[in-house]
Amino acid sequence: MRAFRTVLEQKIRERRQTLQEFVDFAEAFAREHNEPGTIGVRHLQRLIAGRKPSGEPLGPTVQPTTARLLERIFDVRIDDLLSEPRPPEIVERQQPERDAVELAAALDWLDERAAWQPGTSRSKVRARLAELDRGKLLDTRARRAKIGRTAIARALVDYYGERGVYRAVYAVGEILTSVVTRTDWLDLACPLDGAHDLLALTNESGDNATLSGVEASAAASRLAESVALGVRFANLPLYRLESVDIGPQRVGGRVGVVPFVEYALTADLLEQELVDAVAAGTGSRQTPLRDKHLPSLESILDLSGRVCAGGVLALCAIARPHDQVRGSADYALLVQERSGQVLNAAGRLAVIPKGFHQPLTDVRAEAAVGATLRRELEEELFGRPDVDATVGDARSAAPMHPGRWSEPMKWLAEEPARLRMECTGFGLNLVSGNYEFASLVVIEDEEFWRRFGGQVVANWEAAGLRLYSSLDGDLVSELITQETWSNEGLFALLQGLRRLSEIGGDRVSLPPVEWRLGD
């Protein structure tokens, strides 16, 4: 196992960047965030060593502007960045109290579903963790991230066939995705409000089938790897889609509730299995978990016959005024690179906000898609860690009560016309069978950018945030073709761009995007 000399060195490696690539990123970050600090490759080499040639710590000698720049990039104090990272330990000692409780719940679930004696899964995870080489795990993660989105989509089309698969058609060619959808599920322009956002709660529960030996072993490995890599895991409730009733100006259907572990240790394992198979050159031919859980397109479409969890993700477009440097009034389009601490799509590009469709405290009232989207805006862009249930206990009875809103959200709510939230499409992702509510969030009043543009900061789920102008068709075209997209993220981006082109007026000059569905 490679021993990192400092947390800084570890975090740069986890981002899969060379030192020069990180220096280039830091320069762009400083420019975008008005930070005066600078850093070169030779300086960075000294910093990641953690000590001066004399052996003394570097901390006090780091220039304040450089220290502040690094602290803003990683959201970690400079003293911690220049310290030695902690090695992974056994389950009980590595996990903070909250994480240990959540992990214990997952272990108990695995014992029950695998028909093991109580405590068996803990022993298996502890043994697996002792065998893991964290350096190799990081290398494996990097290898998985290099598998392009198109290769994943093609492997899934080989497995399930073309029927209903979403393809984007635009100037430079055609883009295949892994999302299955229907004509009447696209271009919805459905306001996410109480009049049109009509998902309703049922009393259905999760699946209680016994796991096979292969499934249980894969689940134990997932838990061990999550502990070793510091992936955040919280056994919170998720909505389970039972049926859909979707059309123009209508998002309806019925949802039940299942614990997060029910999804994380079953359906979510299919993505990693598939990516590893593609990397090994076997495509989708050697995927026993997929053969068991989602063996056919019919099983994908059978929502009530399986645990179908999913999410809400939106292209966010913020109106900006004319600027002497940037030019004409436009929309700032936000794109994130997912961090290594998230459970799925780690290291992939995605729109932001992006989150699981799940409740916090009011299971029935929060079933609406718009409820999750507003909460994700607060959590991922407006600095509300208290609505992130993965980092603390939910102690507020009404976390999204107007009295608790962030200042940006309060300002948007003062005039309803300032904020537009619409569902632009719905599909089922062949990767894990997830449902995806693609959406568009448009902040129409450019005064928001003047007041709050500097406060729009991604949370821990993003390793980085990118900004694109809605007038820069060339850069947006290049963005669309990048292979590091998650398939669901690209689906939401494309549907969002189509809708924004319809409503954006002179602020928009985007490449025309059409779609077609496989036969």
Buried (B, 14 or more C-beta within 10 A) or exposed (E): EEEBBBBBBBBBBBBBBEBEEBBEBBBEBBEEEEBEBBBEEEBBEBBBBBBEEEEEEBBEEBEEBBBBBBBBBBEBBBBBBBBEBEEBEBBEEBBEEBBBEBBBBBBBBBBBBBEBEEEBBBBBBBEBBEEBEBEEBBBBBBEBBBBBBBBBBBBBBEBBBBEBBBBBEBEEEEBBBBBBBBEEBBBBBBBBEEEBBBBBBBEEEBEEEEBEEEBBBBBBBBBBBBBBBBBBBBBBBBBBBBBBEBEEEBBBBBBBBBBBBBBBBBBBBBBBBBBBBBBEEEBBEEBEBBBBBBEEBEBBBEBEEBBBBBBBBBBBBBBBEEEEEBEEBBBBBBBBBBBBBBBBBBBBBBBBBBBBBBBBBEBEEBBBBBBBBBBBBBBBBBBBEBBBBBBEEBEEEEBBEEEBBBEBBEBBEEEEEBBBBBBBBBBBBBBBBBBBBBBBBBBBBBBBBEEBBEEBBBBBBBBBBBEBBBBBBEEBBEBBEEEBBBBBBBBBBBBBBBBBBEBBEEBBBBBEBEBEBBE
